[in-house]
Amino acid sequence: MNNKPATLKGIPFNLEKHVNYADGSVVSKTLLKQDIGNITLFAFDSCQGLSEHTAPFDAVVYILDGQARITIGGKTQTVNAGEMLIMPAKQQTPRLARKKNLRCCWL
């Protein structure tokens, strides 16, 4: 995982061009890291995901391409490319499941 924030402030950019897939891996790129939250891009190869965890604040995931199945508090949601999901604070999230590659932006 790359946790060094990218220098993209004050200029427009395309999210999809800033994170690429890697075979059998999860690739992450931190765009902004603050005490109140982070903005991180992820690229998940097939059958990759994140372990369940809680966050002290609401989190947002925007799906760039692919499809995610995200379980929040025991309820699974399907989130498609171009869609966004707001995940409430202090809930067990996420368990990402996909059949194919997925790129997303996590805020």
C-alpha positions as CSV (number, residue, x, y, z in Angstrom):
1,M,0.0,0.0,0.0
2,N,1.2,3.5,-0.8
3,N,0.2,5.9,1.9
4,K,2.2,8.9,0.7
5,P,-0.3,11.5,-0.4
6,A,-0.2,12.5,-4.1
7,T,0.3,16.1,-5.0
8,L,-2.9,17.0,-6.9
9,K,-4.2,20.0,-5.1
10,G,-5.5,22.9,-7.2
11,I,-5.5,21.1,-10.5
12,P,-8.2,19.0,-12.2
13,F,-7.4,15.3,-12.7
14,N,-9.0,12.0,-13.8
15,L,-9.3,9.5,-11.0
16,E,-9.1,6.5,-13.3
17,K,-5.7,7.5,-14.6
18,H,-4.2,7.5,-11.1
19,V,-4.5,3.9,-10.1
20,N,-3.9,0.7,-12.1
21,Y,-4.6,-3.0,-11.6
22,A,-1.9,-5.4,-10.5
23,D,-2.3,-9.2,-10.9
24,G,-3.5,-10.8,-7.6
25,S,-3.2,-7.6,-5.7
26,V,-4.9,-4.6,-4.1
27,V,-3.3,-1.3,-5.2
28,S,-3.9,1.9,-3.2
29,K,-2.9,5.5,-3.7
30,T,-3.6,8.0,-1.0
31,L,-4.6,11.4,-2.5
32,L,-5.2,13.2,0.7
33,K,-4.5,12.3,4.3
34,Q,-6.0,14.4,7.1
35,D,-6.9,13.8,10.8
36,I,-10.6,14.1,9.8
37,G,-10.3,11.5,7.0
38,N,-8.5,10.4,3.9
39,I,-9.1,10.1,0.2
40,T,-7.7,6.9,-1.3
41,L,-7.9,5.3,-4.7
42,F,-8.0,1.5,-4.9
43,A,-7.7,-1.0,-7.7
44,F,-8.7,-4.6,-6.7
45,D,-7.8,-7.5,-8.9
46,S,-10.4,-10.3,-9.1
47,C,-11.1,-12.0,-5.8
48,Q,-9.3,-9.3,-3.8
49,G,-11.0,-7.2,-1.1
50,L,-10.7,-5.4,2.3
51,S,-11.2,-7.0,5.7
52,E,-14.1,-5.8,7.8
53,H,-13.4,-2.8,10.0
54,T,-15.1,0.2,11.6
55,A,-14.4,3.9,11.0
56,P,-15.1,6.7,13.5
57,F,-16.7,8.9,10.7
58,D,-19.0,8.3,7.8
59,A,-17.1,7.0,4.7
60,V,-18.0,7.3,1.0
61,V,-17.0,4.9,-1.8
62,Y,-17.4,5.9,-5.5
63,I,-17.1,3.0,-8.0
64,L,-14.9,4.0,-11.0
65,D,-15.3,0.7,-12.8
66,G,-16.4,-2.8,-12.1
67,Q,-19.0,-3.7,-9.4
68,A,-18.7,-4.0,-5.6
69,R,-20.8,-5.9,-3.1
70,I,-20.4,-4.1,0.2
71,T,-21.8,-5.5,3.4
72,I,-22.7,-2.9,6.0
73,G,-24.2,-4.0,9.3
74,G,-25.1,-7.4,7.9
75,K,-26.9,-6.0,4.8
76,T,-25.2,-6.4,1.4
77,Q,-25.5,-3.7,-1.3
78,T,-24.4,-3.9,-4.9
79,V,-22.7,-0.8,-6.1
80,N,-22.0,-0.3,-9.8
81,A,-19.6,1.8,-11.8
82,G,-20.7,5.5,-11.6
83,E,-22.5,4.9,-8.3
84,M,-21.6,6.0,-4.8
85,L,-22.4,4.6,-1.3
86,I,-22.2,6.4,2.0
87,M,-21.2,4.1,4.8
88,P,-22.3,5.1,8.3
89,A,-19.7,5.6,11.1
90,K,-19.1,2.9,13.6
91,Q,-20.6,0.1,11.5
92,Q,-18.7,-3.1,10.5
93,T,-17.7,-2.4,6.9
94,P,-16.8,-3.4,4.3
95,R,-16.4,-6.8,2.8
96,L,-15.9,-6.1,-0.9
97,A,-16.7,-9.0,-3.2
98,R,-16.5,-9.0,-7.0
99,K,-16.3,-11.4,-9.8
100,K,-14.0,-9.1,-11.8
101,N,-11.7,-6.1,-11.4
102,L,-12.8,-3.0,-9.5
103,R,-11.5,0.5,-9.1
104,C,-12.9,2.9,-6.5
105,C,-12.3,6.1,-4.7
106,W,-12.7,5.9,-0.9
107,L,-13.4,9.1,1.1
